[in-house]
């Protein structure tokens, strides 16, 4: 079975936005959803999911929708992302 694109790459998580993207990617993959399928279920364009996963700055509304979809409190989702942040060397 072929591996997912970028599956073996270490994601940079120096900023909270990058960490949020990495957390979203992990949650999405755990449910075996494509970016398009997640976007459809959230009621957003796939560009929102893609940009967020790449470290873009999502809106609070979008973050709330993500957290609710994965049955998390927004604060828990952010806390999980914060634990991923690695300081620059």
LUMTI-884491 format. One record per residue (C-alpha): residue in three letters; x, y, z. Coordinates in steps of 0.1 Angstrom, whole numbers, plus 2048, in hexadecimal, padded with zeros to 3 digits. Example, Ala and Ser with C-alpha at 12.3 -4.5 7.8 and 13.67 -1.06 7.14 Angstrom:
ALA87B7D384E
SER8897F5847
***
This chain:
UNK800800800
UNK80F8227F7
UNK81583A813
UNK80485C815
UNK816879805
UNK82D88981F
UNK82686D838
UNK84A869841
UNK85288E843
UNK85889E865
UNK8418BC868
UNK8508DD875
UNK83C8E9893
UNK84F90889E
UNK82F91E89F
UNK80D9178AD
UNK7FE91A88A
UNK8158FE87D
UNK80D8E989C
UNK7E78EE896
UNK7ED8E2872
UNK8008C387D
UNK7E58BB897
UNK7CA8BF87E
UNK7DC8A8865
UNK7E088D87F
UNK7BC88F88A
UNK7B088E866
UNK7C687185D
UNK7BB85E87C
UNK79785F86E
UNK7A485584B
UNK79687583C
UNK7A488881E
UNK7A78AD821
UNK7898B0809
UNK77389981D
UNK77B8AB83E
UNK7748CD82D
UNK7528C0821
UNK7498B3843
UNK7528D4853
UNK7408E9839
UNK7608FB82E
UNK7748FC80E
UNK7918E480C
UNK7A890280B
UNK7A1909830
UNK7AC8E6839
UNK7CB8E7822
UNK7D690982E
UNK7D2900852
UNK7E58E084F
UNK8018F383E
UNK80490B85C
UNK7ED927850
UNK7D993B869
UNK7B692D86C
UNK79894187A
UNK78B93A89C
UNK76B92F88C
UNK77D915877
UNK791908895
UNK7709058A9
UNK7618F088C
UNK7808DA88B
UNK7808D48B1
UNK75A8CC8B1
UNK75E8B4894
UNK7798A08A7
UNK7658A28C7
UNK77E8B88D9
UNK77A8D98EC
UNK78B8F58D9
UNK7A38FA8F7
UNK7AD8D58F6
UNK7B48D78D0
UNK7CA8F68D6
UNK7DB8E68F3
UNK7E38C78DF
UNK7F28DE8C4
UNK8068F28DE
UNK8178D28EA
UNK8248CD8C6
UNK8368EF8C5
UNK85B8EB8C4
UNK87090A8CA
UNK8899158AF
UNK8AD90C8B6
***
